Amino acid sequence: MSNIKQYIGSLENLTLNTALGYIDSDTAIKIDKFSRVNAPNGDIVLFSSFNNDNPFLDTPAELFLNSTSASDTFEVEIQYLYQNRDIQTVTKTLTGTTNVSLGTNVYCVFRMFNNNGIDQVGTINIKNGGGSIFCQMALLTNNFPSNQSLTGIFSVPRGYIALITNASITADKGMDLKGVALTRQLGGVFRFTKALSSFQAQSSFYDLFLIADEKTDFKPIAYAQIGGIAYLDYQILLLKKDSIGKNFKI
């Protein structure tokens, strides 16, 4: 395992070396996050293609993958955290509108995508038995396939700290949007951590945006006085805690 100190000439060097594979994946992992929200006027919603007040399974429950179209029978790669907060990647084959079980050990699903060469036809959802959505591959304007989940949530795996960098919000013309990052440590409540705002343009925050300890949930929310479609992009560097200084503080 590498000591991360040798790569910290700058945060950009750390990011680039991680992306190019010069740092062992047991030491550092780069994850790019992007989400899309269709925000209504004067309401607070999850920065995601779906809305869920708590997209983390604090109480374990069985989740199911399905589509709104019987034509969708392709493979889906799903990236999530176990209840013990280890990262897991699985591949499941859609069977149209029929539920495919993901089991009861999922804590949060932070990404899924189409793993084949056939575009989605319907909206692909991961839901619990009550119909609440925890991840989604949405159909965009004019039923354009996204083939990729568009959700801003994440949870830091156990044994890692997260550096969240290069956050940006892009809002539709005429849209007045406030974006807020809420974070929650294990056993705690969601707290206001960072904010970004945009009025019909891109608002960006470069370099270090925030630092989060292991088992910290990240939930971005959006509030629009004037509604519309907006996009949130940010980058996560997961650093193994054994590779950083012993006096490191969150």
Phi, psi and omega in degrees: 000137181281152166270123190293345183302324184293345183256357186265057166289322174201162178297326178297319178297319180297315179297313183295316180296325176292314182297324183273000175084015178282345174250132182302139182294344173285345181258316184216142178225133176256131178232126176264129181245140176212140182216162182223135179229139171256091189274129176283167177294130168064033179225153178260126182224160173295139178283085187194166175287348175233164178243131178207122182300326179221090181280018177247137184270081178298325173251119183305139178209155179287135176248153183227142175257131174202176178236160173276357180238135177292345182283344184277108181226028184265173178279141177237127173269131185237128179245126186208176173250137170295168174301331178276002174079021169276144177284141178222144173235128178228158174243127179236147178259122177296144173237052179066230182276357180281136181294136171245119186286139172257003180085192186242014185255012183274133173262312174206145176257116184257352176194145163213153180207159178292123186258013183232185182260018180245125180297148172295151177253318179253185173274128182262127183234151163247119186230162169267182182295339179270358177094000177289137183268136179241347171195155186204139165256104188273158165270133185266199183305135181060032178061028176291129184287132175277327181055020185199137176293149182233069181233141184268358187283155174201158173224134185283125181296156177295144180085001181234158162245157183242131168257116181259121192229164170052049179279140177211147174240134174238125184247151175303159174300131180084358183267135178246108191235138170246127176248136183231133173266119174256135177234150181219122174276161182307126179083000183253197178240163178290132179236148175295124184242308181218160179223147170226146177226156181209141171234105178045039180198183177264134174242126188232152174228111185267167183064220188280124180264309172198165179242136180227140179280171177303150178060030174259130178270139179242118182231103177277138177235160183231143174228125182239120171292321174242113189288171179158193181261135178221158182235140175240128175234138172204167185237140179242130169251114176267122181245128178298131186296332179290346185261359183247169185299145184292340180262013180298135180236142176281000000 
